[in-house]
Amino acid sequence: MKHLAVALLILWTAAVWRPRLAAQQSLPLAPAYPAPDARDKADILVIVAHPDDETMVAGYLAQAVDRGRRVAVVFCTRGQAGGNVEGAEQGWALAMERTLEARRAMAALGIHNVWFLSGKDTPGNGDPLHSLESWGHGRVLEEAVRAIRLTRPEVVITWLPDYVVGENHNDHQASSVIATEAFDLAGDRTAFPEQLEPAENRFGFANLDEGLRPWQPQKLYYFSDATDQSFLDGWGPRYSNASISPRRRVSYAALELRSAARYLTQEGVGFEAAAALRQRTPYARLPGIVRYNRLLLAKSWVSGACHRRRAPACAQPVMAGVRAGPIAFHPAPGYRPLPRPGISLRLGDPWAFYHRFWRAHGIAKLFHLLPPVRGVSPGETFHVALLLRNGTARAAVVTVRAQLPSGWSAAGAARYQLAPGEVYPIEAVVKIPAPAARGWQVIGFSARAAGGARPSLVTARLRLDVR
């Protein structure tokens, strides 16, 4: 009897659902949801500060284009604060000229997808925090995340987020901070989620929702404008520009010069590149940055990590291990403050910022690249930011003194009263005598806490290249 009841139930269910299934099959098939616009797709996205910054890696970009890679470039500013050796145009008129120069320079490399963000070209002082404040950090970061989600690159290339001896423009560093943050946020659905919400009617007008999709890039590379780039050796691939482009029948060094020569307003870039082309400068006499391009592998989610110098993954080609299509989101570790017991003295910004930033974004390898360095000139007066911290449970009086080469002087030596847990920012002003010795010098600052059987003594040091 029980088996008969089950059989009747099955027959009844089939009788009821068969018409419903037939009705469902007769419903119209919805059109496929549109895929992202293929015209925007990039394999490699370069994010830099100014028109002409990409010349540091232009030879490699030309090689990538020859290999069929889709390359796009994002400029965070339009370079309107620089000089102009070609004409009288300045300010926003110069910005319009440099926008055109950038598009022509990119076209000379075979790159046609070029975007400009809203950052303001900021006069250089070496501190990336000044540029981030000038740009509107959050606004430009939102735009950079949008650019990654729009172009969906497997690889992002940008400036090195570190303070180096060289041109070392604060805008360069700021663009690398923005690019690193965007690399880690573009795949996060909670970061600028308004970019990801589909429009209610994409055929309508004035849609506020952008309809993008989250995107996690697979690899992140840095390059530098340091005077001495040997510290990059073993941390990433190095590309020679001596070989001949099979498509354009000239060396990649020549292509880099042809691209750079479009920046005629720039004395240090376009003017010199144009002169080298006119004079047919032999390859061996070209600057090192024209003869080869160095990159540092900061992150890779697909081809092994480069945690130590000359690890096998470090020297792999840029596109090695890259997979087609999206990969899983990889969140950054995030900032966690370090315990600092006792009395501590350390360099302030930008070095303090970078020490937090590197840990927060999982690029702690940058701790091993360079000691804190700065380029200075004889007769110069400059500021050194220091952070004095009382990590004890008691109030403390701490004496700070400078340790300088003979003839140098510094303001900032004093006795400081600190409450428990207090951090006291100090701006030490250092004066270099006009006849100072050239070359590397080390300056230091010591902090000694009063009281107790064994007074605490700590130091902070900065290595200077006196040029």
N, C-alpha and C positions, 0 to 999 in steps of 0.2 A: 504493500500500500504506500509505504514511504517512497519507494522508487518511482511509483506511478505519479505521485505528487510532484516530485522533482522534474520528471519528464514534462508534465503539463506546464510547470513554471517556465521551463526553458522554451517551450513552444510559444507560450504567451509572450515572453520577452522578445523573442525573435519577431513575432507578428507585430508587436508594438513598435520596435525600433527600425524595422526594415523600411517602412515609409519615411520615417524621420531621416534615416541615412540617405535615402534617395533624394529627399528634399534638400538636404545639406549639399549633396553633390551637384545639385542644380543651381546653387548660389553662384554668382559671378566670382571669378578669381581676382583678388585685389592685385593691382600692379605691384611689381617689385619696388621696394623702397630704394631710392636712388643711392648709388655708391658715391663716395667722395669724388670730387672733380679731379679727373686724372691729369688735367693740365697743371695742377698745383703740385703734384707729387715730386718730391726730391729724394734722392738717395743720400745726398750729403747736404747739410745746411750749415752755412758759415754765419756766425753771429759776431759782429764786430762793432766798434764804436763809430768810426768815421769812414767816409769814402776815402780810399787809399789804404786802409788797414789790411785789406785782404791781399795786398801785394806781398806780404810776408810769406804767403803760402800759394801765390798765384801759379808758380810752376807746377806744383802738385795738382792744383785744381785743373789746369790745362791737361795734365796727364789723365786725370779721372774722366774728363769729358771725352778724351780720345778713346777711352775704354768703354764708352757708352753709359757712363754714370750721369745721372741727372743731378746737377749742382744748382743750388739757389743760395742767395746771399741776403742777409738782413743787416741793415745799418741802423744802429740805435740813434744816431744823430745825422744831420746833413752837413756837418763840418763848417757851420757858419761863423765860428769864432776865430778861425785861423787867418793867416795873412794871405795876400794875393800878389804874386809876382807877375801876373799876366795882365791885370787891368786894375781899375779903381773900385770895382764892385766890392762891397762889404756887407755884413749882416745878412738879411734874408735874400738880398740880391745874390750874394756869394753862395748862399745855400742853394739857390736855383741853379747856379752854374755848376756847383759840385755834384748836384743830383744828376745833371746831364753828363758830367765827366764820369761819374760812377757807372752809369748805364753804358756808356761807350767803352769804358775799361772792361766791364763784364762781357760785353759783346765780343771784344777782342779775344777773350778766352773761350768763347762759345757758350756763355752763361746768359740767359735771358730772363730768368725769374729773379727779380730784385725788389726788395721791400725796404721801406724806411719807417722807423718808429718815431715817437714824439719826443725823444730825449733832446735836451739842449746842449750843444757843444760848449763845454765848460773849460775855461783856461786851466792849464796844467799846474798842479802842485804836488802830484804823487799820491794824494790821499783819495782812495776810491769813495769814501763816505761823503766827500764834498760833492762828487759827481752824482751819486745816488740821491742826495738831497736836492741838487739842482734839477735833476731829471724828473723827480717824482717817482720814487722807487717802485711803489705799488702799481702805478699806471703803466710804466714801461715793462714791468714784469708781466702784467696781464697781457700786454701786446705781444711779448715774446712767447708766452704760452700759446696764445692764439696762432702765432706764426708756426710753431711746431705742430699744433693740431691740424692746421691747414695744409702744411707741406708734408707731414708724416715721414720725416727723415729717419733712416736707419742710423746715421752718424751725424753728430753735431761737432763742429770745430770752432774754437773760440780762443781768445787771449788767455794767458796764464793768470789765474787769480793770485798774484803774489807781488810783492814790492821788490823790484830788481834794479840794478844799475844799468841804465840805458836811457832810451826816451822815457819809458815808464810813465806814460800819461795816465792820469787818474781816470779819464774816460775809458781807456783801454781796459783797466782793471774793473771798472764798473760794468762794462759789457760782459766780462767774463763771469762776474758775480751773477748778473741777470741770466746769462746763458746756462750756468750751472743750476741755478734755482729752477729755471724753466724746464731743463732736462729732467729734473726730479719731480716736477709738478704736472707736466702735461698729461701724464697717465692717471692722475689722481682725480677721480670724479667729484671730489668735494672742493677742488681748487677751481675757482672761477666757473662754477657750475652753470651759470647763465649762458656760457659759450656752448654748452652741451645740450641744452634743451631744444628739442625740435619745434619748429613753428607750427602753430595750429593750422595755418593755411600757407604753405610755402609759395603758392601762386599769387598770394595777396601782396599788399603794399605795407611798408612801414613795420615789418616784423622786427621785434626786439630780440627774439630768441635766435641763436646763430646756427643751430643744427650741426655743430661740429661733433667729433667723436674723440674720446680720450686716446692719447697716443704715447707709448713709451719708447723713446729712442733706444737703440741697442748699444751704442758706443759713444764715448765722449773724449775728445782730444783737445789738447792745449798747444799753443805755440807762444813764443816770447820774442820781445825786441831787446833783450838784454845785450849789453855790449859783448860779453863773453857768454856764449851759449853752450859751453862744454858741459855744464851741469845737466843738460838735457840728454846727454849721451847715455844710451842704455835704458832709457825710460820710454822709448817709442821708436817708430820707424824714421829713417832719414831717406829723403828722396833726392837723387841727383837730377839736376836739370840739364845735364850735358847731352842726353840722348835726343834724337831727332823725332819730331812729331811726324807720324806717317801721313797724316792728313794735310799738314800745313808746310811740310818740308823745311822747317827750321827747328833749331833747338828749343827746348822748353824754357831755357834761360832767355832766349830772344823773345819768346811769347810773353814771358813775365815782364820784360822791358817794354814791349809794345803796349801791353795793358797799362803799365805804370805811366807810360808817356802820355796817356790821355789826361792825366791830372796836371795840366799845365799851370794851374794856379798854385801848385805846391812846389816850392823851390827844392825841398829835400827829397821829393819823390819824382814828380813828373819832369821837372827841369833836368835832374841828373839822369833819369832814364832816357830822355830824348837826346841828351848829349852823348851818352854811351852808344846809342843807335847811330847817331850821325858820325861819330868817330870810329865806328866799327871796332869797339873795344874787344880785344881777344877774351875768350872765355876765362882763361887763367887769371886775368887781371880784374875780373868782375868781383864785386863784393860777395862775401860768403853767403849772404841771404839770397842772392840771385843764383848762385851756383848750386845751391841745395836748400831744401826746406826740412826743418826738424819739427817733429811732433812728439808730444808726450801723451801716452795713453792713460787717461784719468780713470775711466770706468769702462767695463765691458760686461754685458749680461749674456754674451753668447760665445766668447772665444777664449775664456780663461782670463785670470786677473794678472795685473802687472804690479804686484805688491813690493817687489824688490828690484833693484837695478839689474838689468840683463836677464831677467826671468824670460823663459821662452815666449810667453805671450806678448812681451813688450815690443819685440821687433817685428811682429807679424804685420802684413800690409793692412791698411786702414779698413778695407772691406772684408778682411778675412773673418770667416765664421758668420757673416751677416745672413740672416734668414729673411725670406720673403714674407710679408704680412705682419700683422701685429704680434707682439709678445706680451707676456704678463707684466703687470705693473710692479715696479720695484721701488718701494718707498725709501727715502733717505733715512739714516739713523736718527736724525734730529738732534737738537742741542741738549746737552746735559752738563750742568756746571761741574767743574772739578773742585774737590775739596782743597782748600789752601790753608792748612793750619799754621799757626805761628805768624811771624812777621814776614811778608813777602814784598818784593819789589820787582816789577817787570815792565817791559816796554808797553806803552799804551797803543792807541790806534795809529796807523792801520794794522800793526803787527798783532795786537791783542784781538782785533776783529777777525783777522785771518785764522788765528789759532782756534777760535770758536767755530768759524765758518767751515774750515777743513774737517773738523771732527763731525760737525752737524751733517755734512754732505758726504761722508764716507770717503774722503780723499786725503786721509791722514798721511799718505806717502809724501805729500808736499812738505811735511816737516823735515824730510831727509834731503831736500834739494839744496837749500841755501840757508846759511845763518842770516840773521837780520842785517841787511846791508843798505847803504845809501850812498849816492854820488854827491860830492860837495866840491867847492872850489876855494882856493886860497882867498882870504879876505871876506869870506861869506859869513853871515850870521844865520843860524837856522835853529829850529825848535825840535826838541826831542820830548815826546809825550811819555810820561811814566805813570804807573799805577802803584801806589803804596797801600798795602792792605794790612789791617790788624785782624788776624784770624784767631786771636786769643779771646778769652772770656773777660779780660781786664783792659781798662784804658791803658794806653801806652804813649810814651814820648819817644819819637824816632828821629834820629839825625841822618840826613841824606847829604852825601858829598859826591862831587864829581871826580873822576879819575881820567885825566886828560894828558895828551902829549905836551911837552914843554912849550910854553908860550901861548897855549890855548887858554881860554877862560870860559866860565859858565855861570849864569845866574840860575838860581833855584836851590842852591845849597842852603839848608835851614833845618830847624827843629820843628817837627810836626806832631801835633797832639791828635790822637785817633781814639775814638770810642770803640768798644768791642764790636768787631765785625765791620768797621767802617773802611771804605775804600776812598783814598784821597788822590785825585788826579793832579799831577804836577806837570807844568810846562817848563822844562829846562831850556834856557836860551844859551846856545853855544856859539862862541866867536872864534873864528879861525884867523890867525895872523896872516897878513898878505904874503910874507915870504915863507909860508908853511911848506914843509917837505911834501913832494908828490908821492903818489902810491897809496897803498893800504895802511890805514891807521885804525886803532881800536880805542874807543872811548867807553868808559864804564861809569856806573853810578852805584854807590854802596849805601845801604841802610843799616843802621845799628840802633837797636832798642836799648834804652837806658834801664838800669836796675837789674837785679838778679845776679846770681853768682857768675853766670856765663852769658854776657850780652849777645843778642842775636845779630848776626852779620850776614846780609844777603847782597847780591850784586845783579845788575842788568847791564848787558854789553851790546854795543852796536859797532859793526865793522864799516868803516868809511873808505870810499875810493876818492882820494883827493886828486882832482884832475886839473 
